[in-house]
Amino acid sequence: MLASQINPHFLYNTLEMIRMKAILNKDPEVAKIVKMLSKMMRSALERTDRPVPITDEIVLMHYYLEIQTLRFGEKFSYQLEVEDAVEDYYIFPLLIQPIVENAIIHGLEPKEEQGFIKVTMEEEDKYIQVEVKDNGVGIPKESLSEIRERLNDEEYYSDGNRIGLHNVHQRLRLYYGEKYGIEMDSIEGLGNDDPNNT
C-alpha cells in the first residue's frame, strides 16, 4: 500500500519537473506532451471501476490522440465526433481508449502511408454507440475470426496480445448485458487516404 502511494506521487512530481524544465528551455511541445501524459496517468491511477462522466473519457481520449499526433507528426491525424446528447451519459472508465490504442498499434503503426482514426459517438435508443474507424493495414480473414472467438471466450487468457479488447468486451457484457460489447470488421489491405471511407 505504501509503495502504491509513493510511486504515483513520485511520478507526478517527476513529470511536473520535466514539464517545467521544458518550459524553461523554451520547448513548448515537450511541455505539452508531458502535461497531457501526466493528466492521463493521474486519471488512470485514480480510477475505480465505477461509472464516470463520458466527458472525462472524451478528454482523456483527446489527450491520447494528441500525444499520438505529436509522436507521428504529419503521418497521423484524427477526427473525434461526439453527438451533444452523448455528453450527458456516464460510462465505466477505460472502455474507449484501449480500442483506439489497438487500432493505432495493429492498424496504423505497420502502415507506411499517412494514418488516421475517426471516433464517432452517437446516442441510439437511449444507448451509446461508439465507432472507431482507421485506414490501417487491416486484419486477415482467419485472424479476424480468431479475434472474434476470443472476445467471447470468458476463459481466454492472453499472453499480452489483444488483452485490451478482450478486457473491454468482457467488461461491457458483464455490466451492460450480453447483447453489448465490441463488434469488429476489417478487410485486409483496404485502408486508404479518405477519412470517410475506412
C-alpha positions, 0 to 999 in steps of 0.5 A: 500500500505504501509503495502504491502511494509513493510511486504515483506521487513520485511520478507526478512530481517527476513529470511536473519537473520535466514539464517545467524544465521544458518550459524553461528551455523554451520547448513548448511541445515537450511541455505539452506532451508531458502535461497531457501524459501526466493528466492521463496517468493521474486519471488512470491511477485514480480510477475505480471501476465505477461509472464516470462522466463520458466527458472525462473519457472524451478528454482523456481520449483527446489527450491520447490522440494528441500525444499520438499526433505529436509522436507521428507528426504529419503521418497521423491525424484524427477526427473525434465526433461526439453527438451533444446528447452523448455528453450527458451519459456516464460510462465505466472508465477505460472502455474507449481508449484501449480500442483506439490504442489497438487500432493505432498499434495493429492498424496504423503503426505497420502502415507506411502511408499517412494514418488516421482514426475517426471516433464517432459517438452517437446516442441510439435508443437511449444507448451509446454507440461508439465507432472507431474507424482507421485506414490501417493495414487491416486484419486477415480473414482467419485472424479476424475470426480468431479475434472474434472467438476470443472476445467471447471466450470468458476463459481466454487468457492472453499472453499480452496480445489483444488483452485490451479488447478482450478486457473491454468486451468482457467488461461491457457484457458483464455490466451492460448485458450480453447483447453489448460489447465490441463488434469488429470488421476489417478487410485486409489491405483496404485502408486508404487516404479518405477519412470517410471511407475506412 
